[in-house]
Amino acid sequence: MGQLNTKKWLQTGALLLTAASLSACGSSGPNEANSGKPAAEAPKEPVTLTFYDPSAKQDPAVFMEQYGNAIQKKYPHITIKYISSPDTNPEGHIANMIAAGEPIDVMLNADINHYRLIAPFKFEYDLTGLIKSRGYDLSRLEPGVVKAVQALSNGTAIYALPYKMQTMGLMYNKDLFDKFGKTYPKDGMTWDEVYDLAKTMTRSDGGTQYRGFITQFYNSAWMNQLSVGFVDPKTDKSLYNTDERWARHIKNLTRFYEIPGNETKEGSFGSISNLFLKDRIAAMYAYVIPTTPQEVNWDVVTYPEYSDRRGVGPQSLLTLAYVTSTSKHKEAAFDAIAYLTSDEVQTSMSKQALAFPVTTNQAVKDAFGQDTPFLQGKNVRALLKSKPADPFPSSPYSRTAGVVLERTMYQLTKGAMDVNTALRTMSEEADKEIEKAKAAASK
């Protein structure tokens, strides 16, 4: 399944908030108080914080280089212990850690997996009190980012600080456009304009079938520009056949695969990506940009827009740092994750193109990719031009319904069914899967 947080492209980090530097002042005697000299800080007790990353077999050295060493330098009393999942089943690994009494102080998790890896283990802890007591300034975040975090609790709490952000753009293969003498895509194109371009770029040449446009169905649904959710949180019923925005979203994408020669033949995330990155037979690919050098000669423009929603891009995909409810070192853990969002750390991440910043600080945004040779000359800053669509209401069963959508979309775009049948099928199957999930949870 094409989940962003499990892909190499997405092992990046960027987001900007600033927390006030925290120091616990030690008590001073009368002479110190009257001397005009600042009181000395009381030594802080050493603390080890365990960071858990559900990404399978991530190299601790990479995390330390990108994050851990900076935290330890800022807070010498903090030692970072980084643990990642040994396989693609983090649920089982986390359960084993809890059973063994092993601590997890900070959970690193994509927002789309909140109900998969946070809620089942009751890791939620409202950071509102710490945000206030530590003087953390949420107003420096892009408003849409704050909304996305608040959506996980339906606006009642803030369970995490976001420290990575990704968004989708429209990548294109410059060599294919040159080969067929077509003008490159440009920023601000509508879906209709991209569709017309896809028709001209879908062609057979020299025995090779070239595809005009491809995308990832799972991710485009999670980050949809119409802000429509998978499930009604009040009824726990899927919205595929009852909210007209789903029909609009699916019809918009399906028409690209009705172009003769552009039908879906693949059935997995990797095989679709390879059409653009490896095989180099896809002219346009709506997805997040790569974070490593690629053989394909690519560039990128803004994600296509609906003609009646100009300037609105896809929702942002966030990776969040949760201070867990079970942590015995909540203040130190908060200090650590707050520092990850400082100007200092985020500017470094932005320069290395580890992720996009989500701050309103234009200087940090402008630094994106400055120290990344393979991005030089590419239009990557265009991905910050659009306003992210508002997040949709959160539901524990969004992922359950999302899996059904992805599976059905592969069939729909192969011509195996029509849109109305697909909407009905998705709705029926999703509702059945939700009932199964609810029954399993009640045992």
Number of C-alpha atoms within 10 A of each C-alpha: 15 17 16 20 20 15 13 12 16 21 17 21 27 31 35 33 26 22 22 15 13 13 11 10 13 12 12 14 9 8 9 13 12 10 9 8 9 11 14 12 12 12 11 14 7 12 15 15 22 19 22 22 21 24 22 16 13 17 12 15 12 10 16 16 10 19 19 22 16 17 22 15 11 14 17 13 15 21 17 18 15 19 20 19 18 13 14 13 12 19 16 12 16 19 13 12 12 14 9 9 9 11 17 23 25 28 21 24 24 23 23 21 16 20 18 19 20 19 12 14 16 12 21 20 17 18 20 15 11 14 19 11 12 18 14 18 13 18 12 16 20 19 15 17 24 19 16 25 21 19 20 23 16 16 14 11 17 23 24 27 27 31 27 30 23 27 22 25 25 25 26 24 22 19 14 21 16 11 8 12 10 13 10 15 21 15 18 19 19 18 16 14 14 20 19 12 19 22 18 13 22 21 17 11 9 5 6 9 14 19 29 27 28 24 18 22 22 22 22 18 22 23 24 23 26 21 19 23 25 28 27 17 16 8 7 17 20 26 21 25 18 13 14 11 18 21 16 12 16 21 14 15 19 20 13 24 21 16 18 11 15 24 20 20 13 15 15 14 18 14 14 21 20 13 19 25 20 14 13 19 20 27 24 28 27 21 22 20 21 15 19 12 11 11 10 16 14 23 20 28 24 28 31 27 22 17 13 8 12 14 19 21 28 27 26 26 26 26 26 24 28 27 30 26 17 17 18 15 15 19 15 21 24 23 22 24 23 24 24 29 26 18 20 14 19 31 23 20 27 26 20 22 24 26 27 31 32 30 24 16 15 10 11 23 22 15 20 25 25 14 15 16 10 12 20 11 9 13 16 20 16 16 22 19 15 20 17 23 21 23 27 22 21 22 21 20 24 24 21 22 25 22 18 19 24 22 16 19 25 19 17 22 23 17 16 12 14 13 16 13 13 21 21 14 18 25 23 16 16 27 21 16 17 21 14 13 14 14 10 9 9 7 5
